[in-house]
Amino acid sequence: MQQVKNHDDVVNKPIDLPQFSPDERGYYGTFGGSFIPEMLYRNVEELQLKYLDIINDVQFKKEYDQLLRDYVGRPTPLYFAERLSKKYSRKIFLKREDLCHTGAHKINNTVGQILLAQKLGKKRIIAETGAGQHGVATATVCALKGIECIIYMGEKDMGRQAPNVARMKMLGAKVIPATSGSKTLKDATNEAIRDWINHPDDTHYIIGSVVGPHPYPDMVARFQSIISKEIKEQLKQKTGSELPAYVIACVGGGSNAAGAFYHFLDEPQVQLVAVEAAGKGIDSGLSAATTQLGRDGILHGSRSLVMQTSDGQVIEPHSISAGLDYPGIGPLHAHLYKTKRALFLSATDDEALKASFEVAKLEGIIPALETGHAFAALEKLFLKDDRMVEDGSVVICLSGRGDKDLSAYMKIMEEKGETFT
């Protein structure tokens, strides 16, 4: 895509800001920025100029906080997972974002962005979705505010996430399949951007992750930062310390991880652990482990790490979890990887499934397949690597519930010969 302006001179300049905050042009180190078609320049510039003033306005914050409390159901619990803790010999807490209204953390961002869109006078909302949770959350807030809603979703994802498609339609959204490429999240995002180009005046694009042109990565991270804010407060009450030893989250684009990490970014004693989708294996050709397989490039409006061929063509990703089936990563996470502030691991489809079944049977919680990747880190960190710190708490962001993935879970159980009653 055509970039708004040449940022090469910016990339090589030092940034006189806190290490993990974006500069005024939206760069985290060398990652970020705005690379967009000329037709979208006015929309993106409007957001860049106004988003901080709007979201820091007293009345905006009052309505946002009220909706998070009374509509979303915040604060979500920080649950001590006793049986998981016993198995891994660690104090493991689960941040229960699966208990949010709509079943995932995505609603934190869509509530904020729908209020922002209203302040900007927008009458039409578009969004992309992979696993469907962001689509459901967007359709939900559009229904709440009586605003037209169009959701783009990969045709493949519509098949494997059929319950969420039904939920979006019931909420009044129009769901449009993306039929090009791999027919997954990347392609849905492409279609949403095309729509925005064709409707620049009346439409706000609610991006669901910490990706896209500045200010989206920062804006979405701010709306999701409520997760880590609550973790600090709740952990202090439960353990006497607001700082865990580890915070673990799955990462595709990375919004739940950004939210879970946000208030710990400048706390070096907290080990941040991001878990990507290895698919069939890092070297299988069917993976979505961007930090392991990607290199610097531009995707969907920002400079980040992107899975691509030697001539810059995007490589189709693969993951059993639709929400992690993405060939890039948010620029904040790319920066955390390059600076080694966060430890990046990966989990295969099989490892994520195994971890999900373990959580279901030990704690009575069926997690989303995306979150299953985060749980897979427990074995990698604490059973296979005895160098890891034994003291301190472990917090896992349980980003979504597994209702939407029951067909995948049932298929695995049937293959293993298990029956349903």
Secondary structure, DSSP 8 states (H G I E B T S, - for coil): ---SS--HHHHTS---S-TTS--TT-EETTEE-----GGGHHHHHHHHHHHHHHHTSHHHHHHHHHHIIIII--S--EEE-HHHHHHHTSEEEEEEGGGSTTSBTHHHHHHHHHHHHHHTT--EEEEEESSSHHHHHHHHHHHHHT-EEEEEEEHHHHHHTHHHHHHHHHTT-EEEEE-STTSSHHHHHHHHHHHHHH-TTTEEE---SS-SSTTHHHHHHHHHTHHHHHHHHHHHHHHS-S--SEEEEE-SS-HHHHHHHGGGTT-TTSEEEEEEEEET-TTSS--B-HHHH-EEEEETTEEEEE-B-TTS-B-----SSGGG--SB--HHHHHHHHTTSEEEEEEEHHHHHHHHHHHHHHHS--B-HHHHHHHHHHHHHHTS-TTS--SSEEEEEE-BBGGGGHHHHHHHHHHTT----
